[in-house]
Every structure is written in C-alpha cells, then in structure tokens.
C-alpha cells in the first residue's frame, strides 16, 4: 500500500507542472513529508516488534512490573525452547540479600524503589541483549537469555545502579547462573540457577555462583542431610564445641564465658561445619529441632563442669527466628535448666541481627519475656547486614557481638576501623557491653583493646574446643 502511494504521488507531479506550475513546489514538499512520515512509522513498527520479541509481550506481562509474571515467563521461555531447542540459552537468578531487613529498616517505599530500579535495569539490559525476565518472588528475579549474555557484567551494572541511588544502605545482591545444557528445558535451568544463587547466600568474596558439579554435589548432600535429621538427633550425631569469650581488658586475657557451636559428625559425609547445615534447616523450618538438642546438651555440660570444678561457666546458645514463634519457648528453656539444676543466669541467648531487624511484635515480645526471666540476650552478627549503631537504643539486648566481617579488615581498612569505633562508642554510651568475634591476628586484638573493646573471641585466643579440652585448658587453669 505504501509503495502504491509513493508511485501515485510521483505520477501526479507532471500533471501539476502542466496545469498549475505555481504550486508544484508546495506539492513536492508535501509529498516528501508524507514519505518521511511513512518511513518513520515503518521503522517504529519494526523496532517495537523487535523489542516485543526480545523482552515483553504486553498482553502477557504484569502491568506494574513490566516483566512477565512467573507463569507466563515459563510459558514464553518454553515456547522459545520448543521453536529452537538447539539455541544456546542460559538461566540467571538474582536475589537481594536480606531484603526483609531492608524493608524493616528503611520502609516499604524504599524497598519498592530498590525493586523498581532492578526491574528497570534488567529491562534495559535485555533490550540490548536477547532474553526475557520475571520477578519470581518479592526479592527474586529470573532471566532466560542467550548464553552470550555476560551475567557478571549484569551483576556489576545492577550493583552500580543501586550504589547510585542507595549509597547509605549498601544493598547486597547475589546471583546464580546455570549455563546452557543440551536437551535441558528452561524450568530446569532456572531451578539450577536458583540452587546456585542460594549457594551464594552470605558469601563475601564472590556473590556470583555458576552451577557446576560441585554445586550439584552440595545440593545432593543437602537433601541427604534433610532426610537424615531425625535419625541424627536420635543417634546423637550432633556434637557441641565450646569457644571461650575473653575479658581482654586484662593481660593476659581472662575467661569470661563461652559460646556453644554445633558440629555434625555424619556417618557418610563426615564432619559437617555449621555453615553447611544451619542455613539449610533455617530455610526449611527444622532448625528448632537442632536448637533444642543443643540447649539440652549445653545445660547438661554446664551442670557437669559445676559438679567437677565447683564453678558455673556461662554459655551462650543460638535462638533461631522460628524458635520465637513456639508458644512454649520460655517453658522449654526453663524445663531444660531445671532438669540440670540451673537457673536462667547460666544460659545466654544469642539472636541474630537479621532476626531483630524484622522487629515483629511477637519476636520482641518473646525476647522481653526471656529477659524478665533472667536470660541475658546477645545480638549476634551485628554489622553483617543493614543495621546501624543508631538503632541500638531501640533494641532489647544486653550484649552486642560485632560480626567477624567487620573485624577481619580493621588492621588495613580505615573505613571498617571507623565503623568499629562508632559501634564501640555508641554501645558505651548506652552501657551495652561489646564482644568482638572472629579476632584472628594480634594486630586486630591490639586495635580493639586500644579503642575500648573489653571482650573478644577468635582463633588468636582459642579455637572452639571439645568440652574436655575446654575444661583442662581454661576452667582448671583459671581455678588454680
């Protein structure tokens, strides 16, 4: 049709010259304008069609996000796969670290701003590439794209964007990638990218994990652990190690208390460190079973030390978020202590920073109930997430533990050292004792002492020890 219109305009020009030469130039100008508009309209239609094929079919997307919703994302990805099964495509899953804490600290409007920035940046990125995306969960995004898309470049680009708009918050992202694999459907690629993304949780050195044989083996082991949990508890395969906490205001440092650290001696997998199984059981909701096992074992051990040495060594144990929603929490702890002839002053309760930041009424209520009964509450891992020293005054805690991630760089990072100083000064003004965990060098220990930190734990002082070694090295020595 457009070609015929062009030809009609050109055929009319000679007639106009013979009959109306005075208007010929106006007609030519008008014709030229029509041609330009037609060309522009054609180009716009072509670009819009290409953009639709690359990223979004408007009839199938969520009106707010501009992405496919989860179901249509997989439908469209499956369609791409069925049309060309041999085309190399991969899956990328992106997650915002501790997004619930971001919302708790800065409000939902700020959280929505973060999500909007990520959606927009992914959309812009994919307009330049070949792929489709969706928002799988509130803080989780999935991308199905050409294998030539540079996932690390995308992660850097997103981190840079968030740094520009949230410089004070320090939002952390993690990413999992599943490379193209022949005869593998999109849903399976995404599932494996999600496994890799979960593997990157809490890692500081590299927040992008590519799914490979090691990740597959780790996932298989996790399923093995889930299946074996009840058997493990019944057969007492969990063991408890005790890492001393020291008063470093005196020289040499003097034993103050201890932290109970659980290990798993698996008959097939061997010694499993806590970082490999605790996050797993926190995610699937079974961590409470392990916590109660540890509470009972620690209470038994404190009672045994008191019987043998005549002293009560305070030991801290972990309280998971899921424990707080157990209506019988305080009675369970009371019963364990009573059975061993102990009271609440013998057991210190450690709760993670992220659990506090959720700030649910039920959580805070449970903590206050324990404090009224005489349990000392420690905030564990302070500085590992999005909290700031200014929030300490509003939290019901008795002791603050600075996360090892803060401590490990203070001997060469002025920024980290300044943050540690700020925490120590704020805690001192609030009369909250501070424990530095993860102290590994003499330089770190000296800097902490010079800046007013009075308690510490870490390998430079002592690694976690079996109860017998702990007693011989510290309890007997201190009594003498």
C-alpha positions as CSV (number, residue, x, y, z in Angstrom):
1,X,0.0,0.0,0.0
2,X,2.8,2.4,0.9
3,X,4.6,1.6,-2.3
4,X,1.5,2.4,-4.4
5,X,1.1,5.7,-2.6
6,X,4.6,6.7,-3.4
7,X,4.0,5.9,-7.1
8,X,0.8,7.9,-7.2
9,X,2.4,10.9,-5.8
10,X,5.2,10.8,-8.4
11,X,2.7,10.2,-11.3
12,X,0.8,13.4,-10.3
13,X,3.8,15.7,-10.5
14,X,3.9,16.1,-14.4
15,X,0.2,16.9,-14.4
16,X,0.6,19.6,-11.8
17,X,3.5,21.1,-13.7
18,X,1.4,21.5,-16.9
19,X,-1.7,22.8,-15.2
20,X,-0.6,24.6,-12.0
21,X,3.2,25.3,-12.1
22,X,2.9,27.8,-9.3
23,X,2.0,25.1,-6.7
24,X,4.3,22.4,-7.8
25,X,7.0,23.1,-5.2
26,X,4.4,23.0,-2.4
27,X,3.1,19.7,-3.6
28,X,6.6,18.2,-3.8
29,X,7.3,19.4,-0.2
30,X,4.1,17.8,1.0
31,X,4.9,14.6,-0.8
32,X,8.3,14.5,0.7
33,X,6.9,15.0,4.2
34,X,4.4,12.1,3.6
35,X,7.2,9.8,2.5
36,X,9.3,10.7,5.6
37,X,6.4,10.1,7.9
38,X,5.7,6.7,6.3
39,X,9.4,5.7,6.6
40,X,9.5,6.7,10.3
41,X,6.2,4.8,11.0
42,X,7.6,1.7,9.4
43,X,10.9,1.9,11.4
44,X,9.0,2.5,14.6
45,X,6.8,-0.6,14.0
46,X,9.9,-2.7,13.2
47,X,11.7,-1.5,16.4
48,X,8.6,-2.1,18.5
49,X,8.2,-5.6,17.1
50,X,11.8,-6.4,17.8
51,X,11.6,-5.1,21.3
52,X,8.5,-7.2,21.9
53,X,10.2,-10.3,20.7
54,X,13.3,-9.6,22.8
55,X,11.7,-8.8,26.1
56,X,7.9,-8.3,26.6
57,X,4.6,-9.4,25.1
58,X,2.4,-6.7,26.7
59,X,-0.7,-8.9,26.8
60,X,1.2,-11.5,29.0
61,X,3.0,-9.2,31.4
62,X,2.3,-7.8,34.8
63,X,1.1,-4.3,34.5
64,X,3.1,-3.0,37.4
65,X,6.5,-4.7,36.8
66,X,6.6,-4.7,33.1
67,X,8.0,-8.2,33.3
68,X,6.3,-11.5,32.6
69,X,4.5,-12.9,35.6
70,X,6.1,-16.2,36.7
71,X,3.7,-18.5,34.8
72,X,3.8,-16.6,31.5
73,X,7.6,-16.3,31.8
74,X,7.9,-20.1,31.8
75,X,5.3,-20.4,29.0
76,X,7.2,-17.9,26.8
77,X,10.6,-19.5,27.7
78,X,9.2,-22.9,26.8
79,X,7.9,-21.5,23.5
80,X,11.4,-20.2,22.7
81,X,12.9,-23.5,23.6
82,X,10.4,-25.5,21.5
83,X,10.9,-23.3,18.5
84,X,14.7,-23.7,18.6
85,X,15.9,-26.4,21.1
86,X,19.4,-26.2,19.9
87,X,19.8,-22.5,20.5
88,X,22.3,-21.9,23.4
89,X,20.3,-20.3,26.3
90,X,21.1,-20.0,30.0
91,X,19.3,-19.0,33.2
92,X,20.2,-16.3,35.7
93,X,18.6,-15.9,39.1
94,X,19.2,-12.7,41.1
95,X,18.3,-12.2,44.8
96,X,18.5,-9.3,47.2
97,X,20.4,-10.3,50.4
98,X,18.2,-9.9,53.5
99,X,15.5,-8.0,51.7
100,X,13.2,-8.3,54.7
101,X,15.8,-6.3,56.7
102,X,15.8,-3.6,54.0
103,X,12.1,-3.2,54.4
104,X,12.2,-3.2,58.2
105,X,15.0,-0.6,58.4
106,X,14.1,1.8,55.6
107,X,10.4,1.1,54.9
108,X,8.4,-0.5,52.1
109,X,8.5,2.6,49.9
110,X,12.3,2.4,49.9
111,X,12.1,-1.4,49.2
112,X,9.8,-0.7,46.3
113,X,12.3,1.8,45.0
114,X,15.0,-0.9,45.0
115,X,12.8,-3.4,43.2
116,X,11.8,-0.8,40.6
117,X,15.5,0.1,40.0
118,X,16.4,-3.6,39.5
119,X,13.4,-4.2,37.2
120,X,14.2,-1.2,35.0
121,X,17.9,-2.0,34.8
122,X,17.3,-5.6,33.8
123,X,14.8,-4.4,31.2
124,X,17.3,-2.0,29.7
125,X,20.0,-4.7,29.8
126,X,17.8,-7.2,28.0
127,X,16.8,-4.7,25.3
128,X,20.5,-4.7,24.4
129,X,20.7,-8.5,24.6
130,X,18.4,-11.4,23.9
131,X,16.2,-12.7,26.7
132,X,13.1,-12.5,28.9
133,X,12.7,-11.9,32.6
134,X,10.3,-12.2,35.5
135,X,10.0,-11.4,39.2
136,X,9.7,-14.8,40.8
137,X,9.2,-13.6,44.4
138,X,9.4,-10.3,46.1
139,X,13.2,-10.2,46.2
140,X,14.0,-12.8,43.5
141,X,14.3,-12.3,39.7
142,X,14.7,-14.9,36.9
143,X,16.2,-14.3,33.4
144,X,16.2,-16.7,30.5
145,X,18.6,-15.4,27.9
146,X,21.3,-16.0,25.3
147,X,24.3,-17.8,26.6
148,X,26.4,-14.9,25.3
149,X,24.8,-12.6,27.9
150,X,27.5,-11.6,30.5
151,X,26.0,-12.3,33.9
152,X,28.9,-10.8,35.8
153,X,28.5,-7.6,33.8
154,X,24.8,-7.5,34.6
155,X,25.6,-8.0,38.3
156,X,28.1,-5.2,38.3
157,X,25.7,-3.0,36.4
158,X,22.9,-3.6,39.0
159,X,25.3,-3.1,41.9
160,X,26.5,0.2,40.4
161,X,22.9,1.4,39.8
162,X,21.9,0.6,43.4
163,X,25.0,2.3,44.8
164,X,24.0,5.5,42.9
165,X,20.5,5.6,44.4
166,X,21.2,4.0,47.9
167,X,24.7,4.9,48.8
168,X,23.9,4.8,52.5
169,X,22.1,1.4,52.6
170,X,24.7,-0.7,50.9
171,X,22.2,-3.1,49.3
172,X,23.8,-6.5,48.6
173,X,22.9,-8.8,45.7
174,X,23.7,-12.4,44.9
175,X,23.4,-14.3,41.6
176,X,23.3,-17.8,40.4
177,X,23.9,-18.9,36.8
178,X,23.0,-22.1,35.0
179,X,24.9,-22.4,31.7
180,X,23.3,-23.8,28.6
181,X,23.0,-27.6,28.6
182,X,21.7,-29.6,25.6
183,X,18.2,-31.0,25.9
184,X,17.6,-29.1,29.2
185,X,14.3,-27.2,29.4
186,X,14.1,-23.6,30.7
187,X,12.4,-24.5,34.0
188,X,15.2,-26.9,34.9
189,X,17.8,-24.3,34.0
190,X,16.1,-21.8,36.3
191,X,15.8,-24.3,39.2
192,X,19.5,-25.0,39.0
193,X,20.4,-21.3,38.8
194,X,18.3,-20.8,41.9
195,X,20.3,-23.5,43.7
196,X,23.5,-21.7,42.7
197,X,22.1,-18.4,43.9
198,X,21.2,-19.9,47.3
199,X,24.7,-21.3,47.5
200,X,26.0,-17.7,47.3
201,X,24.0,-16.6,50.3
202,X,26.2,-14.9,52.9
203,X,29.4,-15.2,50.9
204,X,31.6,-12.1,50.9
205,X,34.3,-13.0,48.4
206,X,32.2,-13.8,45.4
207,X,28.5,-13.2,45.1
208,X,28.0,-14.9,41.8
209,X,28.0,-18.7,41.7
210,X,27.8,-20.8,38.5
211,X,26.0,-24.1,38.8
212,X,28.5,-26.9,38.3
213,X,29.3,-30.4,39.6
214,X,30.4,-29.1,43.0
215,X,27.1,-27.2,43.4
216,X,25.2,-30.2,42.2
217,X,27.0,-32.4,44.8
218,X,26.3,-29.8,47.5
219,X,22.6,-29.8,46.7
220,X,22.6,-33.6,46.8
221,X,24.3,-33.6,50.2
222,X,21.7,-31.0,51.5
223,X,18.9,-33.3,50.5
224,X,20.8,-36.2,52.2
225,X,21.0,-34.1,55.4
226,X,17.3,-33.2,55.4
227,X,16.4,-36.8,55.1
228,X,18.8,-37.8,58.0
229,X,17.9,-35.1,60.5
230,X,15.6,-37.1,62.8
231,X,18.0,-40.1,62.7
232,X,20.9,-37.8,63.6
233,X,19.2,-36.4,66.6
234,X,18.1,-39.8,67.9
235,X,21.6,-41.1,67.5
236,X,23.3,-38.0,69.0
237,X,25.5,-37.4,65.9
238,X,25.5,-33.6,66.7
239,X,28.4,-32.6,68.9
240,X,28.9,-29.3,70.7
241,X,32.2,-27.4,70.7
242,X,32.9,-24.5,73.1
243,X,34.7,-21.3,72.1
244,X,35.8,-19.2,75.0
245,X,35.0,-15.5,75.3
246,X,37.7,-13.5,77.0
247,X,38.0,-10.3,79.0
248,X,40.7,-8.6,77.0
249,X,40.9,-5.6,79.3
250,X,43.3,-7.6,81.5
251,X,46.6,-9.1,80.5
252,X,46.7,-12.0,79.9
253,X,43.1,-12.2,78.7
254,X,40.8,-14.0,81.2
255,X,38.0,-16.4,80.5
256,X,34.6,-14.7,80.7
257,X,32.1,-17.2,79.2
258,X,31.8,-19.4,76.2
259,X,29.8,-19.9,73.0
260,X,28.3,-23.3,72.1
261,X,28.9,-24.2,68.4
262,X,27.3,-27.3,67.0
263,X,29.0,-29.7,64.6
264,X,27.6,-32.7,62.7
265,X,29.5,-35.9,62.6
266,X,27.7,-37.6,59.8
267,X,28.5,-41.4,59.3
268,X,28.8,-40.9,55.5
269,X,29.5,-37.2,54.9
270,X,32.0,-36.9,57.8
271,X,32.4,-33.7,59.8
272,X,29.9,-31.1,58.5
273,X,30.5,-27.5,59.6
274,X,27.6,-25.4,60.8
275,X,27.6,-23.1,57.7
276,X,26.7,-26.1,55.6
277,X,23.6,-27.2,57.5
278,X,22.3,-24.4,59.7
279,X,21.2,-22.1,56.8
280,X,19.6,-25.2,55.2
281,X,17.4,-26.0,58.3
282,X,16.6,-22.4,58.8
283,X,15.2,-22.3,55.3
284,X,13.1,-25.4,55.7
285,X,11.9,-24.7,59.2
286,X,13.6,-27.6,61.0
287,X,16.3,-25.6,62.8
288,X,14.2,-25.6,66.0
289,X,14.9,-29.3,66.5
290,X,18.7,-28.7,66.4
291,X,18.4,-25.8,68.7
292,X,16.6,-27.7,71.4
293,X,19.1,-30.6,71.1
294,X,22.0,-28.1,71.7
295,X,20.2,-26.3,74.6
296,X,19.8,-29.6,76.4
297,X,23.4,-30.7,75.8
298,X,24.8,-27.3,76.9
299,X,22.8,-27.3,80.1
300,X,24.0,-30.9,80.9
301,X,27.6,-29.8,80.2
302,X,27.4,-26.7,82.4
303,X,26.0,-28.8,85.2
304,X,28.8,-31.3,84.8
305,X,31.5,-28.7,84.9
306,X,29.9,-27.2,88.1
307,X,29.9,-30.6,89.7
308,X,33.5,-31.3,88.8
309,X,35.1,-27.9,89.4
310,X,32.6,-26.0,91.6
311,X,32.2,-23.1,89.1
312,X,29.4,-22.2,86.7
313,X,30.6,-21.3,83.3
314,X,28.1,-19.2,81.4
315,X,27.5,-20.5,77.8
316,X,25.6,-18.7,75.0
317,X,23.3,-20.7,72.7
318,X,21.6,-19.7,69.5
319,X,17.9,-18.8,69.3
320,X,16.6,-19.0,65.7
321,X,13.7,-16.9,64.4
322,X,11.5,-20.0,64.2
323,X,12.0,-20.7,67.9
324,X,10.4,-17.4,68.8
325,X,7.1,-18.5,67.2
326,X,7.0,-21.5,69.5
327,X,4.5,-20.5,72.3
328,X,6.2,-22.9,74.7
329,X,9.7,-21.3,74.2
330,X,10.3,-20.0,77.7
331,X,8.8,-23.1,79.4
332,X,11.0,-25.3,77.2
333,X,14.2,-23.4,78.3
334,X,13.0,-23.3,81.9
335,X,12.4,-27.1,81.9
336,X,15.8,-27.8,80.4
337,X,17.6,-25.7,83.1
338,X,15.5,-27.1,85.9
339,X,16.3,-30.6,84.9
340,X,20.0,-29.8,85.3
341,X,19.7,-27.8,88.5
342,X,20.5,-24.5,86.7
343,X,18.8,-21.1,86.5
344,X,18.5,-18.5,83.7
345,X,21.7,-16.8,84.6
346,X,23.7,-19.8,83.4
347,X,22.4,-19.6,79.8
348,X,23.0,-16.7,77.5
349,X,20.7,-16.4,74.4
350,X,22.2,-15.3,71.1
351,X,19.8,-13.8,68.4
352,X,21.0,-12.8,65.0
353,X,20.9,-9.2,63.9
354,X,18.6,-10.0,61.0
355,X,16.0,-11.5,63.3
356,X,15.9,-8.3,65.3
357,X,15.5,-6.2,62.2
358,X,12.3,-7.9,61.4
359,X,11.0,-6.3,64.6
360,X,7.8,-8.2,64.7
361,X,5.7,-7.7,67.8
362,X,5.8,-11.4,68.6
363,X,9.5,-11.5,68.3
364,X,10.2,-8.5,70.5
365,X,7.6,-9.8,73.0
366,X,9.3,-13.2,73.2
367,X,12.7,-11.6,73.8
368,X,11.3,-9.3,76.5
369,X,9.7,-12.3,78.3
370,X,13.1,-14.1,78.3
371,X,14.9,-11.0,79.7
372,X,12.3,-10.7,82.5
373,X,13.0,-14.3,83.5
374,X,16.7,-13.5,83.8
375,X,18.1,-14.7,80.5
376,X,20.8,-12.4,79.1
377,X,20.2,-11.6,75.4
378,X,23.1,-11.1,73.0
379,X,22.7,-9.7,69.5
380,X,24.9,-11.8,67.3
381,X,26.4,-10.8,64.0
382,X,25.9,-7.0,64.3
383,X,27.3,-5.3,61.3
384,X,26.7,-8.1,58.9
385,X,23.5,-6.7,57.4
386,X,21.9,-3.3,57.1
387,X,21.8,-2.1,60.7
388,X,23.5,1.0,62.1
389,X,24.8,1.9,65.6
390,X,22.0,4.4,65.9
391,X,19.4,1.6,66.2
392,X,20.9,0.1,69.3
393,X,18.9,2.2,71.7
394,X,15.6,0.8,70.5
395,X,16.6,-2.9,70.7
396,X,16.0,-5.1,73.8
397,X,19.5,-6.5,74.2
398,X,22.1,-6.9,77.0
399,X,25.2,-7.6,75.0
400,X,26.3,-6.8,71.4
401,X,28.5,-9.0,69.3
402,X,30.3,-7.4,66.3
403,X,30.3,-9.6,63.3
404,X,33.6,-11.1,62.1
405,X,33.1,-9.5,58.7
406,X,33.7,-6.1,60.4
407,X,36.7,-7.3,62.4
408,X,38.7,-9.1,59.7
409,X,39.7,-5.9,57.9
410,X,40.3,-3.4,60.7
411,X,44.1,-3.7,60.6
412,X,44.2,-2.4,57.0
413,X,40.8,-0.8,56.3
414,X,40.3,2.6,57.8
415,X,36.6,2.6,56.8
416,X,36.0,-0.6,58.8
417,X,38.0,0.6,61.7
418,X,36.0,3.8,61.9
419,X,32.7,1.8,61.9
420,X,34.0,-0.4,64.7
421,X,34.9,2.7,66.7
422,X,31.4,4.2,66.1
423,X,29.8,0.9,67.3
424,X,32.0,0.8,70.4
425,X,31.3,4.5,71.3
426,X,27.6,4.1,70.8
427,X,27.4,0.9,72.8
428,X,29.4,2.5,75.6
429,X,27.1,5.5,75.8
430,X,24.2,3.0,76.1
431,X,26.0,0.9,78.7
432,X,25.9,-2.2,76.4
433,X,29.0,-4.5,76.5
434,X,30.5,-5.4,73.2
435,X,32.1,-8.7,72.2
436,X,34.3,-8.8,69.0
437,X,34.1,-12.1,67.3
438,X,36.4,-13.6,64.7
439,X,39.5,-12.0,66.0
440,X,42.4,-13.7,64.2
441,X,45.5,-11.6,64.5
442,X,47.4,-9.9,67.2
443,X,47.1,-6.6,65.3
444,X,43.3,-6.8,65.4
445,X,43.3,-7.7,69.1
446,X,45.5,-4.7,69.9
447,X,43.4,-2.3,67.9
448,X,40.2,-3.4,69.6
449,X,41.8,-3.0,73.1
450,X,43.1,0.5,72.2
451,X,39.6,1.5,71.2
452,X,37.8,0.3,74.3
453,X,36.6,-3.1,73.4
454,X,36.7,-5.3,76.5
455,X,35.6,-8.7,75.3
456,X,36.7,-10.8,72.3
457,X,36.7,-14.3,70.9
458,X,38.5,-15.8,67.9
459,X,41.3,-18.1,66.8
460,X,44.1,-15.9,68.1
461,X,42.7,-16.5,71.6
462,X,41.3,-20.0,71.1
463,X,39.5,-22.1,68.6
464,X,36.3,-24.0,69.5
465,X,37.2,-26.9,71.7
466,X,35.7,-30.2,72.9
467,X,34.3,-29.9,76.4
468,X,37.1,-31.9,78.0
469,X,39.8,-29.8,76.4
470,X,38.0,-26.6,77.3
471,X,37.9,-27.6,80.9
472,X,41.6,-28.6,81.0
473,X,42.8,-25.5,79.2
474,X,40.7,-22.9,80.8
475,X,38.5,-23.9,83.8
476,X,41.2,-25.8,85.7
477,X,43.8,-23.2,84.9
478,X,41.6,-20.4,86.0
479,X,40.7,-22.0,89.3
480,X,44.4,-22.6,90.0
